[in-house]
């Protein structure tokens, strides 16, 4: 299954999990946002940190989403390097 398909099926559950953390504005970017994901692709999620998010929280959030969706998930709070900023030009709401 493509990651975008898993995300579409579990969208409400994904949003409920994300809502447990001190973040807002969850968005996807990368291959899922462009509609170019294939089996084996990951899901890149960008969130806005409300100032209390720890690295442990990010790791835990990634693990929960990975367990739910059955695909690798990476959570980002900012996109600093040029490649990440280019990928983020295709950001879309979750």
C-alpha positions in Angstrom: 0.0 0.0 0.0 1.2 3.5 -0.8 1.7 5.7 2.2 -0.8 8.2 0.8 -3.4 5.5 0.8 -2.7 4.5 4.4 -2.9 8.2 5.4 -6.2 8.6 3.6 -7.7 5.6 5.4 -6.5 6.6 8.9 -6.6 10.4 8.5 -8.9 11.0 11.5 -6.8 8.7 13.7 -3.6 10.4 12.6 -5.1 13.8 13.5 -6.2 12.5 16.9 -2.7 11.2 17.7 -1.1 14.4 16.6 -3.6 16.4 18.8 -2.1 14.7 21.9 1.1 16.7 21.4 1.9 20.4 21.8 1.9 21.0 18.0 -0.4 22.7 15.5 -0.9 22.9 11.8 0.1 19.4 10.7 1.0 19.2 7.0 2.5 16.7 4.7 5.2 17.4 2.2 7.5 15.4 -0.1 6.4 12.5 -2.3 3.0 12.1 -0.5 2.1 15.7 -1.0 3.1 15.6 -4.7 1.2 12.3 -5.3 4.5 10.6 -6.2 4.7 8.1 -3.3 5.2 4.4 -3.9 5.3 1.4 -1.6 8.3 1.9 0.6 8.1 5.7 0.6 7.9 7.5 3.9 5.5 10.1 5.1 7.0 13.5 5.9 4.9 15.6 8.3 5.6 19.2 9.2 4.2 20.6 12.4 4.5 23.9 14.3 6.0 23.4 17.8 4.1 25.3 20.5 7.3 25.5 22.5 7.0 22.4 24.7 7.7 19.6 22.2 10.7 17.5 23.1 12.8 15.2 21.0 11.3 12.3 23.0 7.8 13.6 22.0 8.8 13.7 18.3 10.2 10.1 18.5 7.1 8.9 20.3 4.8 10.6 17.7 6.7 9.1 14.8 6.5 5.6 16.4 2.7 5.9 17.1 2.1 7.1 13.5 4.3 4.4 12.1 2.6 1.7 14.1 -0.8 3.0 12.9 0.0 3.5 9.3 2.5 0.6 8.7 4.9 2.9 6.9 7.9 5.0 8.0 6.9 8.5 9.3 9.2 11.5 9.9 8.0 14.5 11.9 9.7 17.9 11.3 9.3 21.1 13.2 11.3 23.2 10.9 13.0 22.9 7.6 16.5 24.4 7.6 18.5 22.9 4.8 17.9 23.9 1.2 16.7 20.5 0.1 14.1 20.4 2.8 12.9 23.8 2.0 12.5 22.8 -1.7 10.6 19.7 -0.7 8.4 21.8 1.5 7.3 23.9 -1.4 4.7 21.2 -1.9 3.3 21.3 1.6 -0.4 20.6 2.0 -2.6 20.3 5.0 -3.2 16.8 6.5 
